[in-house]
Amino acid sequence: MEARGPILNRIVAAVWLIFAACLPANAQEAPQDAPQNAPQDPPSSAGAGPEAGALDALYETLKTAEAAEAKRIEREIWREWSRSGSPAFDLLLERGRKAMEQGDPQAAIEHLTALIDHAPGFAEGWNARATAYFQAGLHGPSVADIRQVLALNPRHFGAMAGFGMILEEAGQTEQARAVYQAALAIHPHLEGVKEALERLEKAETGQDL
């Protein structure tokens, strides 16, 4: 934990500076319990998500894993992230994700809002709702939820990738590049992010996409 602290802090600080610089004024207020100095993964408790200790080894291995192995580790990390500590909360998360798969983001938002109301310390509830908001075309609420995800789980490379995508769509390419790079610092083989960086590079140099 201590060895990764300075690097993690720099990554998170850079992303939070981008939040402050790029978002509309009504989205810039820091979420409740936002990290002030060195954010850590939340302790395990009902509705608060997985134990940080169970994830540390996975993150460390992910940094040097080959691409195929990285996919397996990523799946394990997502499984850990998805454990709320409560079967009832896990069911709400499952219902929200299923609604998104069925193309019904509004139903997903309702399920996931109920989850967040009961388990505000469970980062994956916020992340799933951020995805549902994005699916519904509501980028402002999506970004607000991403802020909460990273306040609770600073190493959530999925949330960083989603934020980068929103920034890219908004034409804030420099900020999108910085957020994508922050995600890759945690997960070097993150699917789609390397392609996004290449796309930004080609657009900047005027190459055919």
Buried (B, 14 or more C-beta within 10 A) or exposed (E): EEEBEEEBBEBBBBBBEBBEEBBEEEBEEBBEEBBEEEBBBBEBBBBBBBBBEBBBEBBEBBBEBEEEEBEEBBEBBEEBBBBBBBEEBBEBBBBBBEBBEEEBBEBBBBBBBBBBEBBBBBBBBBBBBBBBBBBBEBBEBBBBBBBBBBBBBBBBBBBBBBBBBBBBEBEBBEBBBBBBBBBBBBBBBBEEBEEBBEBBEEEEEEEEE
